[in-house]
Structure formats: C-alpha cells, structure tokens
C-alpha cells in the first residue's frame, strides 16, 4: 500500500479502537516510523518507540527482586503504565530470536512476566524485508501469526503532498518529481543514498546552503546540483503570482516545468497567488500541467474552507477561466478524485463553473 493508505488504515484502527497487533513491512527510509508517530499525534495519544535490537531479555522483562522469599520482576520504566497510546516495536526483526521470543508474549498476551500492557494501548511493530538487503532475522512463524501484516511501498504522490505540507525546499521537491527513480534508490555499498527520509535531510541542508551529498550520496547530489543550476531559466514566480506575468513563457524543458509548478504551489500564501497562478497556467501551459498544479494547490488548501470558497468565487466570476473549466471539466473531475478530502460547496448564487470547482 501507499504511505497515504497506510496512514488511513492506522487512523481507522485507532478511531475504531481495533487493538489488533499490527506489523508494518517496507524498505528503510520510507517513513514507516514517522507515519505511526503522526497517527499518535493526530489522535492526541501517547507514543513509545521501543527498539528491541538494543535490549537484552531482562531489559524488557525487568529485573528480579526478592520479596518474601520469592522473585518479583520489576518492569522497565519505558513501558506504558496507564492512559492511551501506541507501543511501537520498531525494527523488530533486527532483534535476535531471543528478543523476538520475549516480544511474542508481549504481543500475544499483552504482558511480560508480571507486567500487563494497559487496556488503552495499541501494540504495533515495523521492520524491513530481506529483499531490502537489510540485516534482519527471520520472524518466527508463531510470532508472525500474531500480527496483521501491512506492506508499504514508496509513492511519489504521497511524497509530494507530504513534502509540500511540511514546506520542504521547493528545489528538492521539484527534482524528485523530475527524477522519480531517485525517490528511493537503495545503495547497499554506500553509507548515504536517496530515500524519503534522506531527502528530508537534504531539504534542510540545501536550505542552509550546505551540500546535500552527505544525505543522499554523491551520485544523486551531482544530478541535484546540475538541476539547481538550470533553475535560473525558470520564469519569475513572483510576477506570475502577482498577476503581472502575461509576457512570461511556460518553459519547454520538462525539468523547468516541474520546478515552476512546485514553486508556484510552495510559495502560494494567498488566494490571489492561487488565482493568478491558476489563470496564468490555463493561458500558458498544456492542460496536464494545469491539472498538476490544481491537484497540489487543492491538497494544500483543502483544510482552509474560507480560502477555498474565495478561490471558487474568483474563478466563477472570471469569464476566461469559466470557459476553460467548461472545456476541461473531465480533467477537473480527475483532479477532484486525487484530493482525499472534499471541500464544502459554495453559495447558491455562484454559477455552474463554480459548482465544478466546488466538487474539488
């Protein structure tokens, strides 16, 4: 499944209080741990990340203490004692069989020794697959049978929407869209290689004016640097968003087209910016590039109903845009299907062109 589908699935487990032990499989660096942490944050519940590979069996079971001639196991302080949350056993199959065996009791019986997992806590785990060339141990069949299993893969759209929402550097987003195979390219012989996790690092390095090679490796960094140098030929984004870019020409080079679309979305901060960018693209670019902009724009604006309603009215009252909407209704409907959440409809006085936009 895609990362966005994983996030939706986990959200439903929490919303519906389905406390089935869950195992998440996927290559390193695609954001498995981040999605679990974001799920906990979204539901305002606790989150405890336990790395079994760093523990000894006594670390999980606790220490034996003599009481009245008997041994009582004192559980570790990092295990939850009350409340609600997610107990996350990350990289579980990096742990040796003895630790996985100890985890089996925790996952199956929700207890280890005298310790009992509080009722309000979910138990989830994650790990890499052997085909990812990760150094992992086989998961024993009895342990595997205690889980439901979710397999997540890298996905360009999920990456793009997350990166835009988190305001990563627009150069990084545009480059990955242009060179999609470099979204995740595992290089087992190299310490640094491209993945969603390392692209986030690269974004922070690039914003600070530092080399991205320590994050993504020399080969990918060389391509990225060449791409950045080409961006001098991108049309003036500020003029386009300001509504004074009529004389500017949409680039012919695909890499510059990706860079321009991402820049328009990433720098968009007002309804005017969105409106002028959308109108300029309908006059300058092929419909598929307008659609790409519309999907990303709506993805970012979908939670701001006031701004969405204002944009809908602006488009509805512009004759040229209304005509464009009539001609490319099918593309707008396709864009609507790409936006997970539906925004509210506009007021009744808006015309049918606005109604088409409101479906977004």
N, C-alpha and C positions, 0 to 999 in steps of 0.2 A: 504494500500500500504506500501511498504518498505520505510525506510528513504531515500535510494538512489533514489527510484522512486518519492518520494515527492520532493527531490531536483531537479530532472529533470523536473518535472511538473512546479515547481515555476520558474525555469530558463526559460522555454518556455513562461510563462506568461509575464515575463519581456522582453525577447528577441522580442516577437511579440507585445509588448505593449497592452496586453489584460487587461484592467483595470476593471475586474470584482471583486467585493468584495469576498474574499475567507476566509473560515473558516476551520481551521485545528484541527481535533479531535485526541486525543490519550492519553494514560496513562501518568502520571507525570514522568519526568526524562528521556525521550527517545530522547530528543534533538530537539523538535519542534522549540523552540525559536532560537537555535543555527543554524538550517538549514536556517531559514528566515534571520538571520543576515549574514550568509555566502553568501546567494544569493545577498544581497545588496552589500557586499564587492566585490564579483566576478564581478558585473556589475558597480562597482565604483559609486554607487548612495547613497543617504542619507538613514539613518535608525533611526527611532524614535520609541522607545518602551514605550507605554502608558499602565499603569495598572489601569483600570477603578475602580477596587475594592478599590483603595486607594484614590479615588477622590470623591468629592461632586458634584452635578449637576452644581453648579456655577463655580467649577474648570474647567469644560470642556466648558461651555458656555461663561464664562468670567464674569467680574464684570460690573454692570450697572453704567454708568457715565452720569450725566446730561449735556446735550448740547442743548442750545437754548430751554429750556423747555421740552426737550424730553430725554428719556433714551437711551443711546447707549451702547451696550455690547462690552467691550474690551476683545478680545480673549486672552487666556493664551499664554505665550511666548514659551511653549514647542510644540505647533502645528506648522507645517511647513508653511512658508510664501512664499517660492519660490523654484525654482530648481526641482530636480527629486529625488524620493526616495520611501521608504516603510514606511507607517504609520501603525504600528503593535499594535493592541489591544490585548495584551497577557492576558490570564486568564480571558477572557471576561465574562464567566458565573460564575465567583466568585463575580462579581459585582451584587448588588441588583437590582431589577426590575426598580427602578427609574433611575439608571445609564444606564442600558441596553436600556431603552426607549430613553434616551438622545443620546446614541450611534446610535440608529436606524436612526435618522435624518442625522447624520454624514455619515453613511454607505449608506443610500439610496440616499440622496440629495447631498452628499459631501459638506455639510455645517452645521453649528450650529449657529443659530442667524444670525449675520452679517458676521460671518467668513465663508470663502469659501476655500476648500482644493485646492491647486494649481493643475493645469492640469497634471503635471508630476509625481504625487504621486499615488502609489497603496495603497489601504486600505485592509489589511489582519488582521485576528484575529486567536486566538488559545484558546483552552480550554480543560479541562478534562471531561471525561464521568462519568455518575453516577455509572456505573459498576466498575469504578476505585476507588470507595469509597471516591471520593473527595467531599468536602462540596461545592456543586455548586447549583445555582438557575436554574430553568427551563428557557430555552431560549424561549421568546415569539414567537409564530408562525410567526407573521409579520416580526420580525427581522430575524428569521431563513430563511425565504423565500427570503431575500435579498442577501443571500450568495450562492456560490457554496460550497459544503462540501467535504473535503478530510479527510479520516481516515487513520492514520498511526499507524503501529504496530512495535514492536521491531523485529529486524532481525539480526541474528548472523553474516552473511557475511558483511552487512553494518557496523556493529560494528567493525569487524576485520579490514576491509580496512581503516576505519577512524582512528582507534587506531594506526595502523601501520604507516599511513601517518603522524600522529601527534607525532609519536615517543614516545608513552606511554611505560611504563616499560614492558619489554617482559614477566616478570612473571605474570603480571596482564592479558595480552592478552592470554597467554597460558592457564592460569587457567580458564578463562571464556569460552574458546573454549572447554576445557575438561569438564567443568560443566555448560553446556549451560543453564539449567534451572535457574541458578543464574545470568544470564544476567539481568533479570528484575524480581524480586520477591518482590512484594509489601507486606509489613508487617504493617497493619494499627495500630497495637498496639505498634509498635516500632518507635522511632524517626529516626533511621538510618536503611536503608535497601538497597539491591543491585538494581541498575539501571544503564544505560549507564552514566548518569550524575555523580552518586556517584562512579562508577568505575574510572572515570577520576580523581576524588578527591583521590581515593585510590592509583592510579598510582603515583601521586605527593607525597603522604605521604610515600609510600613504597620506592620511590627513595631517599627520605630524611632520611630513616632509622626509620621512625615512624610507629606506629601501624595503620592498616587500619580499625580497628573496628569503630572508630568514623564516618567513611564514609559509611560503608556497614553493620554495625551491628556485634554483637558478633558471631552469628552462622556462617555467611559467612566468617568472619575473621578467625575463628578457622579452617575451611576447607582450606582456602587460606594458612594459616601458615603451615599446615601439608604438603600441596602441595609444598611449597617453600623448606621445609626441604628435600624433596625427590629429589630435583634437583641436589643434589651433585652427583647423579649417571648418569647425562646426559653426553654423550661423549664430549670431548673437541672441542668446536665450532671453536676456532681459528685454530686448526690443520686442521679441515675439510675445512675451507675457504682458508687455506694456501696451500691446495693440498697435505698435508702430513698426512692424516688421514686414510690411507689404512687399517691399522690394527684395527681401531676402529669399534665397532659393533653397529648396529642400535638397540635401546632399544626394549625390549619385552613389557614393561609396557606402556599401552596407554597414561597415563599422561605424561610420559617422552618423548614419541614420539611427542605429541603436543608441549611440551616445546622446544624440539630440532628444530622442523620445524620453530616455531616462532622465536627462537633465530637466526637461520640462515638468516631468512628474515630481522629481526630487525637490525642485526649487519652488514648486507651487505652494503658495501660502494663503492666497485669497481667491474668492470667486472670480474676480477679474482675471487673475492669472489663468485659471482653468478655462474660462470662456474664451479669452483671446487666443490661448494656445490651441484649443479645440477648433476655433474658427480658422486660424491660420493653416492648420494641418488639412482641414477639409478643402482649402483652396490651393494647397501646395503639394500635398502628398497623395500617394495611392491609398485607396480605402483601407487596405490591410494595415497600414501604418497608423491610420486614424483609429482603427479598431484597437490596436495595441495600446495606444495612448488612453483610449476611453476605458479599457478594462483596468489599467493600472490606476488611472485617476479615480474611478468609481470605487475601486478597492480601498483606497485611502480615505475617500470621503464618505463611505457608507455609514459610518457611525455619527456623522455630523449632519443631522436631518435639516437643520436650518440652512446650512450652506448648500446642501443638495437641492433643497426647494428653490433657493435663489438662483442656482445654476439652471435648473429646469425652466424657470420663467424667462431667464435671459435668452436661452436657446429658443424657446417657444415664440418669443417676440422678435426674433431675427429672421427675416424673410429668407436670406440665403441659407442659413442653417436649417430652417424648416424644410426647404426644398431638398437639401442634402439628406435630411432624415427620411423624407419620403422615398428617395431613390435607393437608399441603402438600409432600409428597415431590417432586412434579413441579417445584416451584419450587426446591427444594434441588438437584435434579439440574441444573436450568438454571444455578444459581449455580456448581455444580461445573464446568460447561463453560466458565465465564467465568474460571476460575483456571488459569493456564498450567501450574503445577507441581502434581503430585499428592502429597499428604502420605501418610505411612505409615499402614497400618491399625492399629487399636487392639488391645489384648489380647483373647484369645478369650472372656474372661468377660463382656465388655460385651454388652449386649443389642442387638437389631436396630435400635433407634433410633440407637444409637451407630454402628452399621455404616453407616447412611445418611450420617451426618456424616462418617465416615471417608472416604467417596468424594470428599470435598472436598479 
